[in-house]
Amino acid sequence: MKYIPPKKLKIIMIMFFAGGIWGITFGLLEHFFYITVFGTINLCLGGVFGYRLLTQEKPSKDERKKKRGNN
């Protein structure tokens, strides 16, 4: 997968978690089942992006560029 900068991943993760918490509370208070389901889906997506944030590695420098500069 493509490398995503950590700052962008943190913002996306926080947005999903906030939307999920809001969706679950609003859905449970107003008795809308589908909003509660969408809130749990948002929480799951926040977890996926959090996992991606913790497990991705920085891209390594290309070795060919280093060799070209030394000639």
N, C-alpha and C positions, 0 to 999 in steps of 0.2 A: 504494500500500500504506500501511497505517497506520504511524505513527511509533512505533518501539520505543526506549525509553530505552537509551543505550549501556551502562550497567552491567548491565542484564538481558541484552543481546546478548553481552557479554563472558563472563558466567557460562554461558550456553547454549553458546557457542562452545568454551569450555574443557571443559565436560562432554562434548561430542561428540568433541573431540580426544582426551581421556583415555580415553573408552570405545572409541574406534577403535583407539588404540594398544594398549590392553589386549586387545581382541578379536583383533587381528592376531597379537600375540605368543602369546596362549593358543591360538588356532586353529592356528598353525604348530607350536607345541611339542607339542600333544596330537593333531595330525593330524585336526582337525575342519574340514572345508572350509567348511561353512556358517557357522561362527563367524568364520572369516577373511573371508568375504564380508560378513557383517554389520559387521565392523570397518572394512572399506573403505567401506561405505555411511555409517558414522558419520563417517569422515574427510571424505567428500564433503559431508555435511551441515554439519560444522564449517567447511569452506571456504565454503559458501553463506552461513552466518551471518556469517562474517568479511567476506565481500564486502559483505553488507548493512550491516555496521557501518561499513565504510569509505566507502560511497557514499551513505548516506542523509543527507538535509538536515534541519535543524531546521524545524519548521512555522513559517510566518510568522504574525505577528499579524494579526488580522482588521481590515481598514481601517474597516469600519462602526463598530466599537467606539471607535476613535479619534475619529471625527467626532461621535459622540453625546456624548462627554465634553467637547468644545470648545464646545457651544452654551450 
